[in-house]
Amino acid sequence: MNKNDLGVLEIPPQQDGVLVLNKPSGPSSAACISRIKRLGQKKIGHAGTLDPLAQGVLLVLLGQATKLSAHLMADGEKVYSGIIRLGVSTDTWDILGKTLAQSSYNHVKETDIADVVQSWIGKSTQEVPAFSAAKHEGKPLYKLAREGKETPVKIKNIEISQAELLWVKFPQVGFRVTCSSGTYIRSLAHSLGTRLGTHATLEALTREYSHPFSLKEAYEVSNFTDNPSLLPECVLPVHKALPKWLKLIVSKTDEEKIRHGHSISYQAVEKQIENATNGFELVDFAEKPFQEGIKALLMNENEQTLALAVSTTEHGKEVFSVLRGLCPNS
């Protein structure tokens, strides 16, 4: 623990970047974020919370990186592993909730479970849990549920690219899924019980991956509360959070334009786009030298990210238009 000469704990300055936390099971995501906020990080956000039951990757956005939230949640594929308990239903659809019903699962076979888990793969819809942050007429559903009021049934679109049955030890079922951002794993657990002719609830959950970061890159909250001076070296730069975006270095003249929110000429960075070798799907430049819709991180010569931008046409000119400025005071 670092203290100054007066014995006062040294608090780091406001950071700009992404902090990958390993949230423990139990406390809320808000509680974990609050502990980081108290370390001098007044400008703070996230790229998707975890329920109190869940543990694993929680992306905390600091400073200018708070402007990335919508982009990370839109593009953010997630990987979860967990345990479902058969034979019991709760009001929250996880084991922390009030038990509503119990039923036999003796008729259920492992092959039945495997079939249902495999059927999760693809695009589908799911019912949103009553105890969730989804809103109805501006009010979170969980507040309505806690007040004993009837919550409307809300349906959302999801996509699951991979689903795996890891093991079965009745009444527990181990699984892993790769899914789109915003998928409710509690809903998958609840629906598993329904489709098997019994009840089911989520017993444990770990978020192993939240695009583009894995659990192996995550830090414990206690790492920083015990030693706040560690925080700056663990915060990742903005561009690490958006690996699918093209990185373009701009001139000092264009840097000034970007700092004032102005577009820059597409031709000024055209050569960099042509020479991109990091897997971006770009058409043959000989046939189509200008491509609309390219998402890019505009960076200065020191590789500081200045803005999120997209290639487009403005007043007949081919440009990169600033979506979000990431410079201080922008």
N, C-alpha and C positions, 0 to 999 in steps of 0.2 A: 504494500500500500504506500503510494507516494504522498508525502506531506512536505510542505515548504518549511522554511526555517522556524516559523511560528507554530509548527505542528498542525497546521490546517490542511485538510485534504485538498489536493490540487484537482480542480475540475477542468477538463479539456475544453477548448473553444468549440463553437458550433462546427460540425462536420458537414461535408457535402458528399453523399455517396450512399452505398447500400451496406447494411450490416445484416449478416445472415446469423440468426439466432436459432438455437435448439430449445424451443419452448418445452418446459416440462409439463406432464399431465397434472392437472389440478387448478393452477391459477388461470385466469382469463388472459387472452392476448393483450387486452388493454392494461392489465396489471403489469405484464412484462414490459410493454412499451413505456409505461409510466416510470419504471425503474431506470430505463435508459434516458428518459426525458429529464430526470433529476440530475443527470450528469452533464448539465449545461447544454442539452440538446432541445431547445425550445421549439425549433421547427422540425417536426417529426411526423411520420405517417407509416403506412404499411401497404403491402401488395396482396392483401387477403389474410383474414384472421383465421384462427383455429378455435374450435370449441374448447371449453375447459377440460373435457376428457382427453382430448388429443394432445399428442406431443409431436415434436419434429420441427421441420423447417418453417421459420417465420421470417419473412423479409421485411426488415425495418428500413424505412427510407428517411434519410437525414438531409436537412438543408434543401438545396436545389433539386435533389433526387425525389423529393415529395411530388414533383410534377410528373414523375414517371408512372404513378400509381395506375392510372387508367390503361396505359399501354402495356404494363406488365400483367395486369389482370385480364386484359383482352387476349394476349398472346400466351398466357401462362399455363402450359400443360402441367399437371400435377401427378405424382405417384404416391399412392397410399398403401400401407399394409395394415391389417387389423384382425380383430377377432370378433365374431358374431356369436351370440349365445341364443340357442334355440329354446323354444318353450316358454318364453316370457315376453310380455309387451309392456312398454312404459310410455308415459305421456310425452317424454322428450325424444323417444326412439333411441335412447342410449341408456346405459346401466345406471347413470346418475339420476335418472328420473323416477317418478312415482310409479310403482307397479300397478298396471291396470288389469292384466289378465295373465293366466298361465294355462298351458295346454300341453298335451302329450306330443312327443315327436318320435314315438316308437315306430311309426310307419315309414319314417323318412330313411332313405338309403343314401349312401355316399354318392352313388351315380346320379341320384335325383338332384343333389346339391350341385354337383359338377355341371349338370345340364343347365341349371338356372344361372350359375355364375358365367358360363360361356354365352348365355343369351343376353348378358349385359352388353356385349361388344356391339358397337355401332352407334348410330344416332337414334335417340329416343327421347321420351319425356319422363319426368318424375314429379311426384308430389312433394312440395316443399313442407318440411316439418313445421308444426304449429309453433314450436319453440325455436324460432329462428329470427334473424335480423331482417328478413324480407319484410317489406312494408305494405300496409293496406291503408289507403287514405292518409299517407304520411306518418303512420304510426307503426313501429316494429311489431310483428306478429307476437313475439314473445311477451311484450307488455300486455297485449290483449289477453293472451293465455294466462298470464299470472294474475290478471284481474278477474279471471273466471269467465271472461266473455267468449262467445263463439268466434272462432277464427275462420275466415273464408279459405276454401281450398284453392291453393295456387299451384299451377303447373308450370314447369320450366323445361326448356330444351337442354339436353346434355349430349355429350359424345364420349364414349369409352373406347379407346383404341386397343387396350389389352386388359384381360381379366383372367386371373389364375386362382384356382383352388389349391392352397398350399398344403393343407392337412385337415383331417376331421378327427376329433376326439369328443364324441358326443358328451354334453350338448354344445361343445365349442367347435367353431369353424374358422380356420385361418385362411386368409385371402390376400390378394394384391391386385390393385387396379391402376391403370394409367388413364387419366380422364381430363376432360376440359375443365377450365377454371369455373368455380361456382357449383360444381357437382356436390350434392349432399350425400355423403357416405352413409349417414344415418338412414336416409331414405332407401338406399340399396339394402341395408340390413333389414329394415321393416318389410320391404317388399319381398325379400327372400322368404320370410316366414309365411307371408300371405300365399305365395306361389307354392309353397311346400305343404300347405294345409295345416299350419301351426302358427305360432307366434315367434318373433325373433327381435332382438335388440342389439345394438352395437356395444361391445364390452371393452374394446381397446382399439386405439387408432394411432398410427404414426405416419406423418407426412415425410416421406423419404426424399422427395424432390419437388421443388417449385421452380419452374423454368426461370433462369437457367442454372439454378444452384441446387446442390445435393446436401444431404445430411453430413457428409464428410467435411464439408466446408463450414459447418455451423459452429458457433461458439455458445457456451453456457452464459446465461445472464449473470451468474455469480462471478464470472471472469472479470467483468467490468465494475460491478459493485464493490468487489474486493480491491480492485486496482484500476481506477478510472483512467490512468495514464495509458493503459493498453488500448483504449478505444480507437484513437487515430490510426494506429497501424493495422487495425482489423477492418476498417471501413474500406470497401471496394469502390473504385471509381465508377462513375455513371455508365461508361461504355461497356463495362463488364456485364451489366444487367440486360443489355440489348444486343446480343451477339449476331442476330439476324439482320441488324441494320448496318448499312454501308458506312464506313468511317471515312470522312473526307477532310483533308487538311486545307484550310483556307488562308488567303493572304491577309496581311495586317489591314489592308484597305477594306477587304470584305468582312474582317472581324469587327470593325467599327460599325459597318452596316448592320450586321447581325445583332450587335449589342443594342441597337436602336430598333430592333424588330423588323428590319427591312429584308427583302428577298435579295439573293445574289444570283448572278448570271450562271446558267447551267454550263455554258461553255468554259467558265473559269475552272471547273473541276472535271470537265469531260474526260480528260486523259486518265485521271485517277479511276473513273468509272470503267473505262475501257480496259484498264489493267487489273481490275478486281479479280483476285484469284481465290477468294475465300468462300466459294460455294454459292454465290449469288446467281439467281436465275435471270440472266440478262440475254436479250436477243442479239443477233449478229449486228454489230454496229455499222458494218458496211451497207446493210439494207435499211437500218433504222437508227441513225445516230442519236436521235432524241427519244428517251423513254419516259413516259409519264408514270407517276405513282411510285417511284423509287424512294423508299424510306432511308434517311441518312442522318448520321450524327455529324454535325458540322463542328470541327475542332480547330483550335489554333495551333501554332507551330510547337507549342509545349504539350500538345495532345490533351489540353483541357477542353471538355465538351462545352460548346457555346450554345447549341440549340438542337432540337429535334426538327427535322425538315423533311419536305416531300417535293419531288420534282413535279412541276406543273407548268401551265401556260398562264401568264398574266398580261393582259393588254397586248396579246400577240407575241409576247416575248417568252422564251424558254428559261425558266428560273427554278431555283430551289426556294420554296416558300417556308418561312419559319412557322412551325406548329406550336412549339413551346420554347421560349428562351430559358436557358439554364445559367445565365450569367447572374452574379449578385445584383439585386435590385431590378431584375428583369421580370 
